[in-house]
Amino acid sequence: MGWALSNTLATDFCLEALAVAFKYGRPDIFNTDQGCQFTSEEFTGMLLARQIRISMDGRGRALDNVFIERLWRSLKYENIYLNDYRTTLELRQGLERYFEFYNNVRPHQSLDYLSPVQVYEKDR
C-alpha cells in the first residue's frame, strides 16, 4: 500500500502515494472517489500510462468502495481517536506505525484472518 499525508487536496501527494504503491505491483483496476486530485490529468494519466483501468465511485456514494471505507474506519477507531497527535510529524509517525501494523500484523476477516502481506506473499 502506498500512502502520503497532506492537509490540502493537491494532486502531488496522491502521485507520491501512487508511485510508492507501484513498487509493490500494478493492479488491473484502480478505484477512487471523484475527488479533484483523483480526476486530475496527472493522476489519471499516471494510471492510463500503465494501462490500469480507472473506476470511480458514484458522486457521494461512499459505499461503492467498501474496502477503503473500512480502512478509514479502522484507522480512525484503532489509531486516530485513541491518540492525541499534536504535530504533523507525530501524526505521520503514528500513521507509519499503524499502516505497518495494518499491513503486516493485523488479521483481516475478509482475508480469512490473514494480514494483507501474508496474502500478498502467498499469491506471489
Backbone as a chain_set.jsonl record, in Angstrom:
{"seq": "MGWALSNTLATDFCLEALAVAFKYGRPDIFNTDQGCQFTSEEFTGMLLARQIRISMDGRGRALDNVFIERLWRSLKYENIYLNDYRTTLELRQGLERYFEFYNNVRPHQSLDYLSPVQVYEKDR", "coords": {"N": [[0.852, -1.173, 0.0], [0.555, 2.171, -0.827], [0.98, 5.395, 0.557], [0.435, 8.842, 1.418], [0.709, 11.944, 3.165], [-1.204, 14.849, 3.525], [-2.453, 18.165, 4.006], [-4.036, 19.346, 2.192], [-5.947, 19.362, -0.882], [-4.312, 18.878, -2.978], [-2.813, 17.457, -5.904], [-0.259, 16.376, -5.978], [0.595, 14.902, -3.663], [-0.931, 12.625, -3.879], [0.049, 11.51, -6.218], [2.576, 10.886, -5.325], [1.975, 8.878, -3.416], [0.892, 6.985, -5.141], [3.104, 6.34, -6.727], [4.703, 5.055, -4.815], [3.045, 2.861, -4.249], [3.128, 1.518, -6.704], [5.574, 0.279, -6.606], [5.097, -2.109, -5.462], [3.549, -3.523, -7.153], [1.243, -3.78, -9.965], [-2.012, -2.927, -10.284], [-4.938, -4.269, -11.948], [-7.156, -2.702, -12.06], [-8.121, 0.47, -10.742], [-9.661, 1.988, -8.093], [-11.29, 4.924, -7.079], [-12.673, 7.773, -5.302], [-14.503, 10.631, -6.573], [-12.855, 12.813, -6.18], [-11.068, 15.912, -6.699], [-8.296, 15.592, -6.886], [-8.044, 12.988, -7.766], [-9.297, 12.949, -10.208], [-7.739, 14.484, -11.752], [-5.65, 15.339, -14.576], [-2.977, 14.589, -14.305], [-3.02, 12.508, -12.38], [-4.863, 10.581, -13.439], [-3.56, 10.193, -15.837], [-1.172, 8.972, -15.029], [-2.107, 6.489, -14.259], [-3.318, 5.538, -16.639], [-1.096, 5.466, -18.326], [0.112, 3.203, -17.465], [-1.59, 1.324, -18.266], [-3.813, 0.824, -16.604], [-7.06, 0.244, -15.618], [-9.527, 2.659, -14.815], [-11.701, 3.222, -12.178], [-14.355, 4.936, -10.808], [-16.127, 5.892, -7.93], [-19.668, 6.467, -7.574], [-20.822, 9.807, -7.391], [-20.815, 11.043, -4.137], [-21.271, 8.549, -3.03], [-20.182, 6.694, -0.82], [-20.238, 4.001, -0.146], [-19.719, 2.607, -2.434], [-17.145, 1.798, -2.523], [-16.397, -0.19, -0.424], [-14.22, -1.438, 0.817], [-12.073, 0.411, 1.075], [-13.39, 2.291, 2.602], [-13.755, 0.822, 4.904], [-11.088, 0.58, 5.695], [-10.566, 3.299, 6.355], [-12.339, 3.587, 8.512], [-11.278, 1.705, 10.344], [-8.718, 2.838, 10.717], [-9.412, 5.295, 11.931], [-10.789, 4.485, 14.34], [-9.011, 2.685, 15.548], [-6.686, 4.061, 15.783], [-6.451, 7.021, 15.207], [-8.515, 8.278, 16.85], [-7.668, 7.402, 19.302], [-5.301, 8.549, 19.918], [-3.497, 11.513, 20.737], [-2.444, 13.398, 18.645], [-0.168, 15.964, 18.227], [1.35, 17.341, 16.405], [2.153, 17.572, 12.89], [4.298, 15.93, 12.302], [4.206, 14.054, 14.438], [1.745, 12.866, 13.807], [2.313, 11.777, 11.252], [4.303, 9.893, 11.942], [2.795, 8.262, 13.649], [0.898, 7.288, 11.826], [2.588, 5.876, 10.099], [3.428, 3.794, 11.821], [0.924, 2.618, 12.312], [0.027, 1.774, 9.72], [2.04, -0.015, 9.104], [1.522, -1.983, 11.03], [-1.159, -2.593, 10.273], [-0.874, -3.659, 7.697], [0.995, -5.743, 8.003], [0.611, -7.226, 10.381], [-2.008, -7.124, 11.551], [-4.868, -9.138, 11.589], [-7.294, -9.76, 9.02], [-10.678, -10.048, 8.582], [-11.94, -10.32, 6.092], [-9.926, -11.44, 4.644], [-9.633, -14.051, 5.364], [-8.618, -13.981, 7.942], [-5.935, -13.418, 7.692], [-3.051, -11.287, 7.292], [-2.704, -8.455, 5.04], [-0.107, -8.546, 3.88], [0.595, -11.223, 4.258], [-1.234, -12.467, 2.543], [-0.457, -11.325, 0.12], [2.198, -12.308, -0.11], [1.673, -15.042, -0.203], [0.353, -15.306, -2.621], [2.261, -14.772, -4.512]], "CA": [[0.0, 0.0, 0.0], [1.255, 3.44, -0.831], [0.207, 6.47, 1.155], [1.111, 10.108, 1.665], [-0.067, 12.792, 4.064], [-1.299, 16.242, 3.111], [-3.616, 18.875, 4.537], [-4.685, 20.004, 1.058], [-6.441, 18.448, -1.91], [-3.374, 18.923, -4.103], [-2.612, 16.174, -6.579], [1.109, 15.862, -5.855], [0.763, 13.876, -2.64], [-1.555, 11.397, -4.403], [1.012, 10.951, -7.169], [3.636, 10.307, -4.493], [1.455, 7.612, -2.875], [0.736, 6.069, -6.267], [4.449, 5.878, -7.096], [5.099, 4.074, -3.796], [2.223, 1.658, -4.439], [3.581, 0.817, -7.912], [6.751, -0.523, -6.268], [4.62, -3.412, -4.996], [2.809, -4.194, -8.209], [0.359, -2.986, -10.807], [-3.357, -3.504, -10.301], [-5.662, -4.213, -13.218], [-8.151, -1.633, -11.945], [-7.868, 1.357, -9.609], [-10.92, 2.621, -7.719], [-11.214, 6.101, -6.21], [-13.864, 8.61, -5.369], [-14.372, 11.618, -7.645], [-12.138, 13.99, -5.703], [-10.333, 16.629, -7.749], [-6.948, 15.051, -7.037], [-8.121, 11.707, -8.478], [-9.783, 13.176, -11.568], [-6.771, 15.343, -12.445], [-4.958, 14.736, -15.723], [-1.732, 13.963, -13.845], [-3.317, 11.253, -11.691], [-5.428, 9.611, -14.383], [-2.515, 9.903, -16.819], [-0.233, 8.021, -14.439], [-2.762, 5.176, -14.316], [-3.501, 5.135, -18.036], [0.221, 5.16, -18.892], [0.429, 1.827, -17.052], [-2.721, 0.515, -18.746], [-4.658, 0.473, -15.465], [-8.425, 0.743, -15.781], [-9.932, 3.583, -13.762], [-13.08, 3.1, -11.715], [-14.662, 5.968, -9.815], [-17.402, 5.735, -7.241], [-20.693, 7.459, -7.862], [-20.678, 11.013, -6.572], [-21.488, 10.977, -2.846], [-21.621, 7.156, -2.711], [-19.028, 6.111, -0.137], [-20.328, 2.543, -0.07], [-19.267, 1.995, -3.683], [-15.811, 1.251, -2.27], [-16.499, -0.559, 0.989], [-12.935, -1.846, 1.388], [-11.32, 1.586, 1.52], [-14.154, 2.888, 3.696], [-13.44, 0.016, 6.088], [-9.751, 1.003, 6.114], [-10.672, 4.594, 7.041], [-12.99, 3.346, 9.805], [-10.29, 1.054, 11.21], [-7.699, 3.831, 11.041], [-9.961, 6.257, 12.892], [-11.129, 3.901, 15.641], [-7.886, 1.959, 16.13], [-5.496, 4.9, 15.887], [-6.639, 8.474, 15.284], [-9.307, 8.667, 18.012], [-7.004, 6.941, 20.521], [-4.046, 9.281, 20.091], [-3.589, 12.969, 20.732], [-1.342, 13.888, 17.829], [-0.038, 17.414, 18.376], [2.035, 17.93, 15.252], [2.112, 16.779, 11.661], [5.328, 14.9, 12.43], [3.652, 13.0, 15.293], [0.712, 12.179, 13.036], [2.981, 10.981, 10.214], [4.942, 8.749, 12.603], [1.718, 7.384, 14.102], [0.343, 6.621, 10.645], [3.58, 4.889, 9.647], [3.325, 2.627, 12.708], [-0.367, 1.953, 12.129], [-0.025, 1.073, 8.433], [2.94, -1.168, 9.234], [0.723, -2.965, 11.77], [-2.338, -2.949, 9.479], [-0.482, -4.471, 6.539], [1.867, -6.871, 8.323], [0.262, -7.961, 11.597], [-3.44, -7.155, 11.844], [-5.661, -10.073, 10.786], [-8.454, -9.172, 8.359], [-11.743, -11.034, 8.401], [-12.19, -10.516, 4.657], [-8.778, -12.167, 4.088], [-9.543, -15.296, 6.146], [-7.839, -13.674, 9.145], [-4.533, -13.199, 7.37], [-2.726, -9.885, 7.034], [-2.512, -8.222, 3.602], [1.211, -9.01, 3.447], [0.548, -12.685, 4.17], [-1.958, -12.802, 1.308], [0.414, -10.91, -0.987], [3.312, -13.255, -0.21], [1.122, -16.351, -0.566], [-0.066, -15.269, -4.024], [3.405, -14.444, -5.389]], "C": [[0.893, 1.23, 0.0], [0.373, 4.496, -0.198], [1.09, 7.7, 1.32], [0.168, 10.959, 2.503], [-0.038, 14.225, 3.564], [-2.512, 16.869, 3.779], [-4.29, 19.709, 3.448], [-5.234, 18.932, 0.116], [-5.553, 18.473, -3.154], [-3.136, 17.521, -4.648], [-1.258, 15.552, -6.265], [1.268, 14.779, -4.796], [0.106, 12.564, -3.06], [-0.634, 10.718, -5.409], [2.162, 10.274, -6.425], [3.196, 8.945, -3.941], [1.325, 6.563, -3.976], [2.092, 5.494, -6.694], [4.958, 4.838, -6.1], [4.339, 2.772, -4.007], [2.695, 0.851, -5.647], [4.837, -0.019, -7.66], [6.354, -1.944, -5.869], [3.82, -4.168, -6.05], [1.925, -3.234, -8.976], [-1.011, -3.635, -10.796], [-3.959, -3.438, -11.701], [-6.619, -3.031, -13.24], [-7.866, -0.832, -10.684], [-9.153, 2.118, -9.314], [-10.673, 3.787, -6.78], [-12.587, 6.745, -6.145], [-13.613, 9.663, -6.452], [-13.728, 12.92, -7.173], [-11.283, 14.602, -6.798], [-8.924, 16.085, -7.947], [-6.951, 13.756, -7.843], [-8.63, 11.858, -9.912], [-8.821, 14.052, -12.376], [-6.102, 14.589, -13.594], [-3.687, 14.02, -15.289], [-2.008, 12.588, -13.236], [-3.853, 10.208, -12.662], [-4.399, 9.232, -15.442], [-1.506, 8.888, -16.311], [-0.805, 6.602, -14.464], [-2.861, 4.676, -15.755], [-2.179, 4.773, -18.703], [0.657, 3.737, -18.551], [-0.687, 0.855, -17.421], [-3.572, -0.035, -17.599], [-6.034, 1.082, -15.7], [-8.809, 1.584, -14.568], [-11.407, 3.379, -13.458], [-13.298, 4.169, -10.652], [-16.043, 5.732, -9.247], [-18.397, 6.769, -7.748], [-20.548, 8.634, -6.915], [-21.503, 10.882, -5.29], [-21.851, 9.568, -2.401], [-20.415, 6.438, -2.102], [-19.064, 4.589, -0.146], [-19.982, 1.843, -1.379], [-17.88, 1.369, -3.523], [-15.706, 0.88, -0.794], [-15.152, -0.924, 1.599], [-12.124, -0.648, 1.87], [-12.063, 2.296, 2.644], [-13.903, 2.132, 4.995], [-12.044, 0.356, 6.601], [-9.833, 2.309, 6.887], [-11.317, 4.426, 8.411], [-12.001, 2.731, 10.787], [-9.224, 2.05, 11.649], [-8.202, 4.806, 12.106], [-10.128, 5.641, 14.274], [-9.968, 3.176, 16.31], [-6.66, 2.838, 16.337], [-5.824, 6.37, 16.146], [-7.372, 8.891, 16.559], [-8.644, 8.289, 19.333], [-5.73, 7.718, 20.834], [-4.287, 10.775, 19.994], [-2.391, 13.529, 19.968], [-1.322, 15.408, 17.879], [0.574, 18.094, 17.161], [1.868, 17.02, 14.037], [3.139, 15.653, 11.72], [4.834, 13.742, 13.299], [2.604, 12.187, 14.543], [1.341, 11.269, 11.984], [3.619, 9.731, 10.828], [3.898, 7.75, 13.104], [1.087, 6.618, 12.95], [1.305, 5.57, 10.1], [3.493, 3.621, 10.489], [2.027, 1.87, 12.459], [-0.408, 1.174, 10.821], [0.929, -0.121, 8.405], [2.202, -2.312, 9.94], [-0.424, -3.492, 10.907], [-1.978, -3.909, 8.349], [0.259, -5.751, 6.901], [1.385, -7.762, 9.461], [-1.239, -8.169, 11.752], [-4.168, -8.167, 10.961], [-6.905, -9.374, 10.227], [-9.483, -10.267, 8.105], [-11.955, -11.349, 6.927], [-11.054, -11.271, 3.96], [-8.553, -13.479, 4.844], [-8.58, -15.149, 7.318], [-6.328, -13.683, 8.915], [-4.298, -11.698, 7.251], [-2.596, -9.69, 5.524], [-1.155, -8.717, 3.097], [1.242, -10.529, 3.335], [-0.155, -13.129, 2.889], [-1.094, -12.478, 0.097], [1.539, -11.922, -1.193], [2.839, -14.633, -0.664], [0.812, -16.422, -2.057], [1.076, -14.984, -4.993], [3.955, -15.65, -6.063]], "O": [[1.869, 1.305, 0.746], [-0.843, 4.494, -0.39], [2.317, 7.611, 1.355], [-1.037, 10.711, 2.537], [1.02, 14.753, 3.222], [-3.485, 16.18, 4.083], [-5.021, 20.656, 3.74], [-5.0, 17.74, 0.313], [-5.997, 18.128, -4.248], [-3.248, 16.53, -3.926], [-1.121, 14.329, -6.284], [2.012, 13.822, -5.013], [0.547, 11.496, -2.636], [-0.549, 9.491, -5.448], [2.657, 9.227, -6.842], [3.953, 7.976, -3.994], [1.616, 5.387, -3.757], [2.204, 4.303, -6.984], [5.575, 3.849, -6.496], [4.93, 1.694, -3.951], [2.663, -0.379, -5.614], [5.129, -0.935, -8.429], [7.168, -2.866, -5.928], [3.458, -5.328, -5.847], [1.864, -2.04, -8.682], [-1.163, -4.769, -11.249], [-3.53, -2.64, -12.534], [-6.866, -2.433, -14.288], [-7.422, -1.383, -9.677], [-9.678, 2.815, -10.183], [-9.938, 3.66, -5.801], [-13.528, 6.333, -6.825], [-12.614, 9.587, -7.169], [-14.02, 13.994, -7.7], [-10.829, 13.91, -7.71], [-8.407, 16.112, -9.064], [-5.976, 13.451, -8.529], [-8.408, 10.975, -10.74], [-9.067, 14.327, -13.55], [-6.004, 13.362, -13.578], [-3.348, 12.968, -15.833], [-1.312, 11.619, -13.541], [-3.358, 9.081, -12.704], [-4.364, 8.089, -15.897], [-1.036, 8.04, -17.07], [-0.072, 5.634, -14.665], [-2.526, 3.528, -16.047], [-2.134, 3.88, -19.549], [1.469, 3.14, -19.259], [-0.723, -0.283, -16.951], [-3.993, -1.192, -17.614], [-6.16, 2.28, -15.95], [-8.455, 1.256, -13.435], [-12.248, 3.366, -14.356], [-12.515, 4.288, -9.71], [-16.993, 5.42, -9.964], [-18.015, 7.81, -8.282], [-20.185, 8.456, -5.753], [-22.711, 10.646, -5.332], [-22.657, 9.402, -1.486], [-19.721, 5.678, -2.777], [-18.011, 3.952, -0.153], [-19.954, 0.613, -1.431], [-17.494, 0.504, -4.309], [-15.02, 1.545, -0.019], [-14.961, -0.735, 2.8], [-11.55, -0.688, 2.958], [-11.433, 2.846, 3.548], [-13.846, 2.737, 6.066], [-11.832, 0.416, 7.812], [-9.24, 2.429, 7.959], [-10.885, 5.059, 9.375], [-11.895, 3.178, 11.929], [-8.867, 2.099, 12.826], [-7.494, 5.101, 13.068], [-9.665, 6.202, 15.267], [-9.948, 3.064, 17.536], [-5.7, 2.423, 16.986], [-5.496, 6.897, 17.209], [-6.897, 9.771, 17.278], [-9.025, 8.809, 20.381], [-5.15, 7.555, 21.908], [-5.164, 11.237, 19.264], [-1.452, 14.061, 20.559], [-2.33, 16.061, 17.61], [0.345, 19.279, 16.919], [1.49, 15.855, 14.158], [2.881, 14.549, 11.242], [5.02, 12.579, 12.943], [2.581, 10.959, 14.636], [0.941, 10.113, 11.846], [3.485, 8.635, 10.285], [4.09, 6.539, 12.998], [0.775, 5.435, 13.083], [0.879, 4.493, 9.685], [3.484, 2.512, 9.956], [2.018, 0.64, 12.399], [-0.837, 0.02, 10.811], [0.649, -1.125, 7.751], [2.253, -3.461, 9.5], [-0.633, -4.702, 10.822], [-2.709, -4.863, 8.083], [0.162, -6.744, 6.179], [1.723, -8.945, 9.497], [-1.687, -9.276, 12.052], [-4.104, -8.08, 9.735], [-7.491, -8.51, 10.879], [-9.182, -11.286, 7.484], [-12.131, -12.509, 6.554], [-11.204, -11.694, 2.814], [-7.424, -13.957, 4.95], [-7.828, -16.067, 7.643], [-5.549, -13.928, 9.837], [-5.249, -10.927, 7.124], [-2.396, -10.664, 4.797], [-1.071, -9.253, 1.992], [1.852, -11.067, 2.412], [0.29, -14.068, 2.229], [-1.011, -13.27, -0.842], [1.801, -12.343, -2.319], [3.53, -15.311, -1.425], [0.985, -17.466, -2.685], [0.852, -14.961, -6.203], [4.913, -15.546, -6.829]]}, "num_chains": 1, "name": "protein.A"}
